[in-house]
Amino acid sequence: MKCRICGAPAFVKLAAHNTTFCAEHFDAFFLRQVRRTIERFGMLEPDRPVVVAVSGGKDSLAVTHALSRLGYPVEALHIDLGIATGGFSAASLEITEKFCRQNGIVLHLYSLEEEFGRGVEALERGRRPFRSRSICSLCGMTKRHIMNEVALARGAAAVATGHNLDDMATALLANVLRWDGFYLAKTLPVLASEHGFARKVKPLALLSEEEILAYCRLHGIARVEGRCPFARDAKFLRYKALLNDIEQHSPGTKRAFYEGYLGYASLFRDHRQGRSGAPRPCGVCGLPTSSEVCTFCRLWRGAAPAAKPEEG
């Protein structure tokens, strides 16, 4: 195979684009896709910092690397979840610290164990009031709360995550199958800053997992291998495998599916507020919540809503 632009030996074949690139032209293609996504959705401001949630996985490292190369003032945020099983959190932290040091990127560390004396692994033993919610759900809520808190404190233009096209298309499929209007309104590359939430952006939303893996390979970006030992979202993985099978037989389907949604996303605008109405400030941390005290403060700070005064 040869690069379709210069005829040099191909570094990667991208079936979804019906093309092949050498290393140099694939690198240019990748950065161009990131830049166009940022510009198309008005994601970032050139002079304001962007906080990138960096887990140590390929997607978060790739988006941090690309944004830095494009000239954005990137600050990495790594949340140490305190997962000792398999050395998961320790390996994630080591990879993240090494990457930021090598690339001259400011790194903010947030350790659950240092802040609260326990990590996510301890939730299996200490989440009795939250038994109806899975560990994955509570962990996701925890990370979103911390990302929001840090981004607001830093005065950042946005929080950036490494969600890619595969993630977005799979989430879209799951939400369509349930016709979940609330989440269909939020399966977007950009979520605006409103009601006290920081702006959230996904610069890799139109780049596939295959393309991101090739970018990491090109730049020698080491990443954490394996999944979190507590990950249990088997349904999401089944949907992802289904889309992969369709993509293999009809390259470009994932992008066409997601781009099609973007054309109709405004139809779900009225569902964005959700079932609980507009959020209000948490009585403990001040961040937005639908209840008197947010789930984060109840889970990690042991806070409880104030008792209602007795009548009579």
N, C-alpha and C positions, 0 to 999 in steps of 0.2 A: 504493500500500500504506500501511496505517496500523498503528501500534503496537497490539497486541491489549490492552494494559493501559490506555493513556490516550487512544488515538485520534489522537495526533500523527503527523506523517509518519514513516514507518518508516526507520530507519537501516540495518537488516539484516534479511534473511529467513533463518531457520534451518529448512530443510526437515526435518532430522532430528528437530526438536522440533515441527514443524508450527505454527510461530509466527513473528511479526514483532515487532521491538522498535524503539522510538525510541532515540536515543543514550543518554539517561538510564537507561532501563530495561534496555537491553542491558548497560550498565556494571554495574548492580546484579546482573543475572543472572550475568555473568562472575565477579564477585567472590564471589557466593554459591556458585557451582559450585566455585571453588577452596577456599573455606572448608569446604564440606561434604566435599570429598575429603580435606582435611587431618584433619578431625574423624572421618570414617568409618574411616580407616586409622590414626589416632593418629600422624600423621607428625611433628609438631613440638611443642616445648615453648615456651610464651610468652616465657620470660625467658632462654633460652639462644640464642646466635647460631646462625644457619644459614648455611653457606657455599654460595653459588649459583655453579655453573660457568657463566660468561658468555662465550660465544664471539663475540657481536656479531650473532648471528642473531635472528630474530623470537621464537623460543620461549624462549630463555634471557633475553632482555630483558623479555619479557612476564611471565615467572614472577617475575623479580626485582622488577619494577614492582608486580605484584599483591601479593606477599608483604610488600613495604615498606608498601603502603597498608593492608594488614590488620594492621599493627602488629608484625610480626616483626622482630627485630634482624638485618637482612640484611647479610652481607658478601659482596662479589663476588670471585670468583677468575677471572682471565683468564690462560690459558696461551698465551704467544706461541710458536707452533710453528715460527717461522723459515721460512715459506713465502714466498719472494720472487716466484715466478711470478704474474704478474697483480696484483702488489701485494696479495695476499690477506691476509697476516698484518698488514701495515701498516694496511690498511683496517679490519680487524677490531679492532685495538688502538685506532685513532682513534675508531671508533664507540663502543666500550666505555668509553673514558675520558670522552668527551663525555657519554654517558648517565649515568654514575655521578656526574660533576660536577654535572650539571643536577638530579639527584634526591637529592643528598646521601648517596650510598651509599659506604661504605668499599670501596676497591678494592685487592686484592692482586694483584700482577703476578708471574708466574713465566716467565722467559725461558729456553728451552732453550739458546739460543746463549750467553747470559751464564753459565749454569750449567755447560755442557758444551762450549762452543766450536763447536757445530753444531746444526742444527735438523732437522726432519723431512725437508726437501728433500734433505739430505745422505744420508739413509738409502738412497736409490737407489744411491749410490756406495759406501756403507760398511757394508752389512748382510750381508756374505758368510756369516757363520755362521747367519743367519736367513733364508736364501733361500726356505725353505719357507713363510714367512709373508708375507702381502701388506703393503704400506705402510699400508693402512687398518687392518689388524689390529694392527700395531706401534704406530701412532699412537693407536688406541683404548686399548691397554694402557698406553701412556705417560700419557695423560690420566687414566685411572682411578687409576693409581699416585699421580700428583701430587695429585689431588683428595683421595684418602684421606690422604696425608701431611699436607696443609695442614689438613684438617678435624680430624684428631687433634691436631695442634699447636695449633690454635686452641681446642680444647675445645668444638667445635661440637656442637649437638644432632644435626646431620645434614648431609649433602651433598645439595643439591637440584639437579636437572637439569630441562631444559625438554622432556623427552619428552612428546609429546602422544598423543591417542587414535589418530591415524593411525599413529604410530610403534609403539604398543603392539599394535594390531590386526595390523599388517603383520608384526611380529616373531612374534606368536602364530601367524599363518598359516604362516610359514616353519618354525617349530618343530613345528607339527602335521603338516605335510607330510613332515617327517623323523622324526616321533615322537621328538624329542630330549628325553628326560626331564629332563636336567640343566638345559637352558634353559627348558623348560616350568615347572620349579620356580622359575625366577627371573624370569619375565615378569610381575612384580608391581609395584604402585605403591610398595611399601615393601620394602626388603631390610634385615633387622635387622643391628645391629652385633654381630658375632660373629667369633671367631678373629682378632681384631685388625683387622678391617675397620670403617670408619666406617659409620654408618647411612646408607642412600641412599633418597631420596624423590623422587617425581615428582608434584608437585601439579597438573600439567596433564594427568594421565593420562586423564581423562574429558572433556577439551575437545578439539574437533577443530581441525585446521589452519585451516579456514575461520573459526572463532570467534576464534582467536588472531590471525589477520590483521586481522579486524575490530577487535579490541581495540587493536592497534598503530595502525591507521588512526585510531581514535577519539582516542587520546592523542598522536598525532603522534610515535610512536616510530620514529625512523630506524633502519634495520638494514642489515647487509651484504647486498648482492645477489649472487646467483650461488653456485655450489658450489665447494668446495675443488678445485683443479686436479688433485689426485691421487685424487679420489674415483672408485672403480671398481666399486662394489657394484651392478652392473647387475641382478642377480637380485632384490635387495631392491626396486629401483625397479619391476621388472616386477610383483612381488607387490603393491606399493602401487597401481600403475595398475589392476590387476585389482580390488582392493577399491574403488577410486574408481568404476570402471565399475558395480560392483554397487550401491554407495551411490547413484549417480545414479538408478538405476531403482528402488531400494528404500531410501529414506532411513531412517536409523536402524540399518542393518545392522551397521556397524562397532561401534557401542556395544553392540548386542545380542550380537554375537559375543564382544566382550571381557568384558562383564558375565557372559555364560554361563561363560566360562573361570574368572572369579573365584569362581564358585560351586563349581567342581570343582578349584581349584588345590591344595587340600590333598592330593589324591590323588597328587601328584607330590613330596610333602615328602621322601620317602626318597631322592630323586635329587639333593637339594641339595648334598650333599658332593662329588659328582662322582666321576670314576674314579680320582683320585690320593689319595683319603683326606683326612683333616683337614690343613689347612695348618700349617706350622711357620714360625718366624721366619727371615727371610733372614739369612745370615751376614754381610752387609754393611750393609744398612739397617735390619734388624730387623722389617720389615713382612712380612705373611704371604705364603707361597709354598708350592708343592708340591715344590720342589726345594731343594738346599742354598743356592743363590744365585738370587735372583729374576731374571726376564727383564729387568726394568728396569735392574737393576744391571749385568747382563752386556752389555746393549745400549748404555747411556749412560755407565756408569762403567768399562767394560772389565774388569769383575770376572769371575773364573772360579772354579768350584768348586775346593776344595783337592784336590791330587793324593792319590790313595789310596796308603797305604804299601805298599811292595813286600813280598810274602810270602817266607818262607824265610830 
